[in-house]
């Protein structure tokens, strides 16, 4: 694993989180109009999953790589 892979991991987690948040909000809006109970059973977990992806931490390998490269580049 290298530093470029770690950056891609961070961007993919952020991108997936944003998409899931938007889908959750969309399902929430639709659920109030068409199917209130069933729609909320879909909207709430998708919204929470989006929040989980946005708050996801780095993998252990990426944390080690970042710490190692930070020590090398710091003077």
FENZINOR-V488217 format. One record per residue. N is the residue number from 1. PSI is psi in radians with two decimals (NA if undefined). BURIAL is I if it has 16 or more other ideal C-beta (glycine too) atoms within 10 Angstrom, else O. D_LAST is the distance of its C-alpha to the last C-alpha in Angstrom with 2 decimals. Layout:
n=N psi=PSI burial=BURIAL d_last=D_LAST
n=N psi=PSI burial=BURIAL d_last=D_LAST
This chain:
n=1 psi=2.43 burial=O d_last=24.49
n=2 psi=3.13 burial=O d_last=21.60
n=3 psi=-0.58 burial=O d_last=19.42
n=4 psi=-0.69 burial=O d_last=22.18
n=5 psi=-0.65 burial=O d_last=24.78
n=6 psi=-0.67 burial=I d_last=22.94
n=7 psi=-0.71 burial=O d_last=22.88
n=8 psi=-0.63 burial=O d_last=26.57
n=9 psi=-0.76 burial=I d_last=27.30
n=10 psi=-0.79 burial=O d_last=25.94
n=11 psi=-0.66 burial=O d_last=27.93
n=12 psi=-0.71 burial=O d_last=31.02
n=13 psi=-0.74 burial=I d_last=31.06
n=14 psi=-0.78 burial=O d_last=30.78
n=15 psi=-0.79 burial=O d_last=33.44
n=16 psi=-0.70 burial=I d_last=35.82
n=17 psi=-0.78 burial=I d_last=35.44
n=18 psi=-0.77 burial=O d_last=36.35
n=19 psi=-0.78 burial=O d_last=39.29
n=20 psi=-0.64 burial=I d_last=40.61
n=21 psi=-0.77 burial=I d_last=40.39
n=22 psi=-0.72 burial=O d_last=42.37
n=23 psi=-0.73 burial=I d_last=44.90
n=24 psi=-0.74 burial=I d_last=45.28
n=25 psi=-0.73 burial=O d_last=45.92
n=26 psi=-0.81 burial=O d_last=48.35
n=27 psi=-0.64 burial=I d_last=50.21
n=28 psi=-0.76 burial=I d_last=50.35
n=29 psi=-0.77 burial=O d_last=51.97
n=30 psi=-0.63 burial=O d_last=54.34
n=31 psi=-0.58 burial=I d_last=55.27
n=32 psi=-0.47 burial=O d_last=56.59
n=33 psi=-0.70 burial=O d_last=58.81
n=34 psi=-0.92 burial=O d_last=60.21
n=35 psi=1.51 burial=O d_last=59.68
n=36 psi=-0.78 burial=O d_last=58.32
n=37 psi=-0.87 burial=O d_last=58.20
n=38 psi=-0.69 burial=O d_last=57.26
n=39 psi=-0.66 burial=I d_last=54.70
n=40 psi=-0.54 burial=O d_last=52.83
n=41 psi=-0.40 burial=O d_last=52.76
n=42 psi=-0.73 burial=I d_last=50.85
n=43 psi=-0.76 burial=I d_last=48.76
n=44 psi=-0.83 burial=O d_last=47.32
n=45 psi=-0.64 burial=O d_last=45.85
n=46 psi=-0.73 burial=I d_last=44.38
n=47 psi=-0.79 burial=I d_last=42.80
n=48 psi=-0.61 burial=O d_last=41.36
n=49 psi=-0.66 burial=I d_last=40.04
n=50 psi=-0.73 burial=I d_last=38.24
n=51 psi=-0.69 burial=O d_last=36.64
n=52 psi=-0.69 burial=O d_last=35.64
n=53 psi=-0.64 burial=I d_last=33.93
n=54 psi=-0.58 burial=O d_last=32.02
n=55 psi=0.09 burial=O d_last=30.87
n=56 psi=2.36 burial=O d_last=30.16
n=57 psi=3.04 burial=O d_last=26.95
n=58 psi=2.76 burial=O d_last=24.88
n=59 psi=2.85 burial=O d_last=26.13
n=60 psi=-0.65 burial=O d_last=24.73
n=61 psi=-0.75 burial=O d_last=23.54
n=62 psi=-0.61 burial=I d_last=21.58
n=63 psi=-0.75 burial=O d_last=20.02
n=64 psi=-0.73 burial=O d_last=18.90
n=65 psi=-0.75 burial=I d_last=17.59
n=66 psi=-0.76 burial=O d_last=15.60
n=67 psi=-0.70 burial=O d_last=14.07
n=68 psi=-0.75 burial=O d_last=13.35
n=69 psi=-0.50 burial=O d_last=11.80
n=70 psi=-0.67 burial=O d_last=9.66
n=71 psi=-0.56 burial=O d_last=8.14
n=72 psi=-0.74 burial=O d_last=7.82
n=73 psi=-0.24 burial=O d_last=6.39
n=74 psi=2.33 burial=O d_last=3.78
n=75 psi=NA burial=O d_last=0.00
